[in-house]
Amino acid sequence: MTTPFPFVDVHGTPRERGRQYGAAAADRTRKSVEVYARQLRDLGYDWPEIRGFVTDFLPKMEEFAPELVEEMRGIAEGATVDFEAVALINCRTEVMQLAHRRKGVVEDDPDGCTGAVIMGPASADGSVIHGQNWDWRAECADTAIVLRVRREDGPDVLTFTEAGGLARNGMNSVGTAITANYLESDRDYKLGVGIPLPLIRRKALELEHFALSLRTIAITPKSASNNMILSNAGGFAINFECAPDETFPLYPEDGLLVHANHWISPVALGKLREAGTPSTPESFYRDWRVKQILKAKHGKLTAEDMKAAFFDDFGTPYAVCRPPRPSQHGNLSATVAMVIMRPAEGIMEVAPLPALNRTFTTYSLDLSSRTKNAA
């Protein structure tokens, strides 16, 4: 039986939260570090060179969110690993791509992912349901956790993430939810060092108002492209296709918003070149399949219907729900987790390796002391 992801609950100052987090998830944090350090070593990089990649991002990280860097230092102390090792987890997308490009090698293991939001007229009760299948390395089923951050200085946060990471997808106690999908364009890694994606996502979840979360996603400079879907329990959702220096919004149609790993915005496609097709060709039918399954029950949709759409196995092993399969370079790739969020209730359900396991564990936020929707 597949083991549920561990739940880590932290509170206090950023440094204190980090120490609690690192101590509670020490084994998984070390495994997270090893997943990426091993691949970088296989490319011919030693630890001083890996540390050099990471330190290139530190000035920008410190400027953007010094409190999150402080939390990362606490994670390193709690897990008894180098700070740069924790920083590597939080900029691993950027570092891995830059390391491969420097060696002239193509990275064939992008974060796949299919994300969706059900809202308004599409939902059985009008509530927002926001979810994602996270496609990545199968071994990360043993390195991921669910983290709850209880804060005195802003909304509480509940996030699914790799151990040692600040956020992957999640929601907060004012009803903001976020998921993220891999995108690639011809602008990537050509415009200088941007803010690593986990810091952007965590920062968006720490803000008191949904509008401020939108601004953080839309205007923060990035090293590479990424797709981020944001929703609010009050009844709104938007998809941001993000180039390093520009953001292209997409809105729900008939209460549904679905995105996989290819550019959709006509404005974006008129200004940049799609570069992700070689690594995620099945993206073109993944989002279509999810839309068709959801449309069939339009107006009656529940969280169970989102799960059914995300379990779709058309085209397997290149499916919405991906069973473990070898990538071009031999790494085992899979849908590592299915995450379903109901932000108005503060509920997150997560199933590890859903192509092999349909058992969900429920995690929650305490909404008793905060409004559910951004005022």
C-alpha positions, 0 to 999 in steps of 0.5 A, a space after each residue: 500500500 502506498 504511504 500517505 505523505 507526512 504532515 508537518 505542522 509549524 508555527 513561530 518566527 520564520 527561523 523557528 518554523 524552519 527548525 521545526 520543519 527541518 527536524 520533522 522532515 529531516 529524512 525526506 529533506 535529505 532525500 530531496 537534496 540527494 535526488 538533485 545533487 545526484 543528477 548534478 553529480 552525474 552531469 559532472 558537477 561537484 558540490 562546490 560547483 553545485 553550491 555556485 549555481 545556488 548562490 547565484 540566486 541568493 541575492 535575489 531571494 534575499 531581496 524578494 523575501 528575506 523571511 523565507 530565506 530565514 525559514 530556509 536557514 532554519 530548515 537546514 539547521 533542523 535537518 542538519 544539512 547545508 543551507 545551500 542544500 535547502 536552497 537547492 531544493 527551492 531553486 531546483 527547476 532553475 538550477 537543473 535547467 541551467 546545469 543541463 544547458 551548460 553541458 549541452 544536454 537536454 533535460 527530459 524530466 520537466 514538471 508535467 502537471 495538469 491543473 483545473 478549477 471548477 467554479 460557479 455554474 459548473 459546480 454542484 453547489 457553486 463552490 470553488 474546487 481547485 486541483 492538480 496532478 503533479 507529474 515528476 520523478 516517481 521517487 519524489 513520492 518518498 520525498 514530498 510532504 504536506 506542510 501547514 504553517 501557522 502564522 501570526 503575521 498573516 494567513 495560515 498556509 497549507 501546501 503540498 511540497 517536496 521536503 525542504 521546499 517552501 511551497 509547490 501548490 496549496 492554499 491559505 486561510 483567506 481562500 486563495 489557492 494556487 497550482 503550477 504547471 511547467 511551461 517552456 519558451 524561447 525566452 527562458 534563461 536568457 534574461 538574467 536571474 529571476 526569483 525561484 518559483 517556490 518562493 513566488 508561490 509561497 509569497 503569494 499564499 502568505 498575502 492577506 488579499 487575493 489581489 496582492 497574490 495576483 500581483 506577486 505572480 504576475 509581476 515577479 521576474 522569473 528565470 524561465 516560463 511557468 504556468 500558475 493557476 490562482 483561485 479564490 473561495 469567493 468565486 474567481 479563478 485565473 490562469 497566468 501563463 508566465 514568460 520570464 518577463 511577461 504574463 498572459 492571463 486566461 479566464 475560465 469558460 463556463 466555470 471551468 479552467 484547465 491547463 496542462 503544459 503548452 501555451 494557449 494564450 493567442 497573445 503569448 503565441 504571437 510574441 514567443 515560441 513554444 519550446 516544451 513540445 519535445 518533452 510534453 507532447 501529450 499535453 495537447 490532449 491531457 487538458 482536452 481530456 480533462 475538459 471533456 470529462 468535466 463538461 459532461 457533468 457541467 452544473 453538477 460537478 463535485 470534488 469526486 468528479 475532479 478526481 475522476 477527470 484526473 484519473 483519466 488514463 487515455 494514452 497511457 503511460 502518456 496520460 493525465 494520470 501517469 503510471 511510472 514509466 522510464 523517461 528518455 534518460 532512464 529516470 522513472 517518471 509518474 504522476 507523483 500526487 493528485 491534490 484536490 483543494 476546497 479553499 472555502 472549507 480549508 480542505 486538501 485531499 492528496 493521493 500519492 502515485 494515483 495511477 497505483 493508489 486511489 486512497 486520499 488523505 485529508 489535511 486541513 486549515 483552521 478557518 475559525 479565526 479568519 474570513 474564508 474570502 479575501 475582503 
